[in-house]
Amino acid sequence: MKKPPLFFLILLLPCLAFSQESSPDNDFGIWGSIDMSYTFKQRPSDSAAERQPTRWSIGTRFEYRSRDLSRQTNLWFVRPYIGYKATSWLKLNLYYDYFKNQYKGYYQHRILFDATESLSRNGLTVSLRERFIVAYAPQSGKWSWLLRPKLTAKYKIPNTPLSPYLAFELYANRHWTMMHNFAGLGIDLGKGSSLDLFYMFGLNNGTNRQDHIAGIGYALRL
């Protein structure tokens, strides 16, 4: 008997999370995002030639996250950013966040910088994103910082729009605070559009809390 496709396994995981009772140690939420970006084009020397993309891009991302069996808003943020493709394997990004933690009742202004190194071969892409975050909370007047390295392995299935992936992300501030583990599926919708479906299992250091997240993201690249 054939094994079920990864896509259906991902869809089943949130159902398993729903079957568990709500408790401070075990929670289910939904993450949703919309990401729109534009890559600048250079003027060709020949008027008949097609405009080619430059190394620079800009974009905006909106993300929403829920908690408590998805009955309450956890947080949301708006994130404009600028990107620079330094080499074929290195991408740099600078972001600003207006970040609102609805559940805890505070907001932050955050500056994020990350560098992503990628290596691709035979349809498999392995990337390491190293992200540094500086945050300021006006209500308390406090500054904070966070490191969030993320390792991703993605495979493009030949002759299909599907790209399953696994990813591991660590939150660290003097010591590690959270770990996020992803199993996902990227779907190329054509004309610069793509869909990201994923399940995330999160662990919180120093507590017994476990987060089960079903996620969906839409991206449009112009």
C-alpha positions in Angstrom: 0.0 0.0 0.0 1.3 3.4 -0.9 2.3 5.9 1.8 0.0 8.9 2.2 1.5 12.2 0.7 3.2 14.6 3.0 0.5 17.2 2.3 -2.2 15.0 3.9 0.0 14.2 6.9 0.5 17.9 7.5 -3.3 18.5 7.4 -3.9 15.7 9.9 -1.6 17.0 12.5 -3.8 20.0 13.6 -6.7 17.5 14.0 -4.6 15.6 16.5 -3.9 18.8 18.4 -7.6 19.6 18.6 -8.3 16.2 20.2 -6.2 17.1 23.2 -7.6 19.0 26.2 -6.7 22.6 26.6 -4.1 23.2 29.4 -1.3 25.6 30.2 1.2 22.9 29.1 -0.4 21.9 25.8 -1.9 24.5 23.4 -3.0 24.8 19.8 -3.0 27.9 17.6 -3.1 29.1 14.0 -0.6 31.3 12.3 -1.5 33.1 9.1 0.6 35.5 7.0 0.5 37.5 3.8 3.9 38.5 2.2 4.2 40.8 -0.8 7.6 41.7 -2.3 9.0 43.5 -5.3 12.5 43.0 -6.9 13.8 46.1 -8.6 14.6 45.8 -12.4 17.5 47.4 -14.2 17.1 49.3 -17.4 18.5 47.3 -20.4 21.0 49.0 -22.7 19.0 47.7 -25.6 15.4 49.0 -25.8 14.3 45.6 -27.1 15.9 43.6 -24.3 13.9 42.4 -21.3 14.5 44.2 -18.0 16.6 42.1 -15.6 16.2 41.9 -11.8 18.7 43.7 -9.6 20.1 42.6 -6.3 17.6 44.8 -4.4 14.1 44.1 -3.2 11.5 45.5 -0.9 8.4 44.0 0.7 5.8 44.0 3.5 4.6 41.1 5.7 1.6 40.9 7.9 1.2 38.0 10.3 -1.4 36.9 12.8 -1.1 34.3 15.5 -3.7 32.8 17.9 -3.5 30.7 21.1 -5.7 28.8 23.7 -7.1 26.4 21.1 -7.2 29.3 18.7 -9.9 31.1 20.7 -7.7 34.2 21.5 -5.4 36.4 19.6 -1.8 35.9 20.7 0.1 38.5 18.7 0.3 40.2 15.3 2.8 42.3 13.5 3.3 44.4 10.4 6.8 44.1 8.8 8.1 46.3 6.0 11.6 45.2 4.8 14.4 45.7 2.3 16.5 42.8 0.9 19.9 42.6 -0.9 21.2 39.5 -2.7 24.9 39.8 -2.0 25.9 36.6 -3.8 24.2 33.6 -5.4 24.2 32.0 -2.0 23.9 34.9 0.4 20.8 37.1 1.0 20.7 40.0 3.5 17.4 41.5 4.9 16.6 44.4 7.1 13.2 44.7 8.7 11.1 47.0 10.9 8.2 45.5 13.0 5.3 47.1 14.7 4.7 44.2 17.0 1.6 43.9 19.2 1.3 41.1 21.8 -2.4 41.1 22.3 -2.5 38.4 24.9 0.1 40.0 27.3 -1.0 43.6 26.5 2.1 45.3 25.2 3.6 46.5 21.9 7.1 46.9 20.6 9.1 48.6 17.9 11.6 46.0 16.6 14.5 46.1 14.2 15.6 42.8 12.6 18.6 41.9 10.6 19.3 38.5 9.0 21.7 36.8 6.7 20.7 33.6 4.9 23.2 31.3 3.4 21.8 28.7 0.9 23.2 25.7 -1.0 21.2 23.9 -3.7 21.9 20.7 -5.5 19.6 18.2 -7.4 16.4 19.9 -6.2 17.5 20.0 -2.5 18.1 23.4 -0.9 19.7 23.7 2.6 19.7 27.1 4.1 20.8 28.7 7.4 19.2 32.0 8.5 21.0 33.9 11.2 18.6 36.6 12.6 19.3 39.3 15.2 16.5 41.3 16.8 16.6 44.5 18.8 13.2 45.5 20.4 12.0 48.6 22.3 8.8 48.5 24.4 7.5 52.2 24.9 5.2 51.3 27.8 8.1 50.0 29.9 10.9 51.9 28.3 12.9 48.6 28.1 15.2 47.4 25.4 15.8 43.7 24.6 17.5 41.5 22.1 17.1 38.0 20.6 18.9 35.6 18.3 16.9 33.3 16.1 18.9 31.0 13.9 16.9 28.7 11.6 18.0 25.7 9.6 15.8 24.6 6.6 16.0 21.7 4.2 13.6 21.9 1.3 13.2 19.5 -1.7 11.6 20.5 -5.0 9.7 17.5 -6.4 10.4 17.3 -10.1 7.6 18.2 -12.5 5.3 19.3 -9.7 4.7 22.7 -7.9 5.4 21.0 -4.5 8.3 21.5 -2.2 8.1 19.7 1.2 10.5 20.9 3.9 11.7 20.5 7.4 13.0 23.5 9.5 14.3 24.0 13.0 14.4 27.4 14.7 16.0 28.4 18.0 15.2 31.4 20.2 18.2 32.5 22.3 18.7 35.4 24.8 21.7 34.6 27.0 20.3 31.0 27.0 17.8 29.3 24.7 14.2 30.1 25.4 12.2 28.4 22.7 12.6 25.8 19.9 10.3 25.6 16.9 10.2 22.5 14.7 8.5 22.7 11.3 7.2 20.2 8.8 5.7 22.0 5.8 4.8 22.1 2.1 5.5 24.9 -0.3 3.1 25.1 -3.3 4.0 27.2 -6.4 0.8 28.8 -7.7 2.5 30.4 -10.7 3.0 34.1 -11.7 5.0 34.8 -8.5 2.4 33.4 -6.1 3.0 30.7 -3.6 1.3 29.0 -0.7 3.0 27.7 2.5 1.2 25.0 4.6 3.0 23.8 7.8 2.7 22.2 11.2 4.9 23.6 14.0 5.8 21.9 17.3 7.2 24.3 19.8 9.0 23.7 23.1 9.6 26.3 25.8 12.7 26.1 28.0 12.1 25.9 31.7 8.4 24.9 31.4 6.3 22.0 30.3 4.5 24.1 27.7 4.2 22.6 24.2 2.7 24.5 21.2 1.0 22.8 18.3 0.5 25.2 15.4 -1.2 24.9 12.0 0.1 27.6 9.6 -0.8 29.0 6.3 1.1 31.7 4.4 0.5 33.4 1.0 3.4 35.1 -0.8 3.4 37.3 -3.9 6.7 38.2 -5.6 6.6 40.8 -8.3 
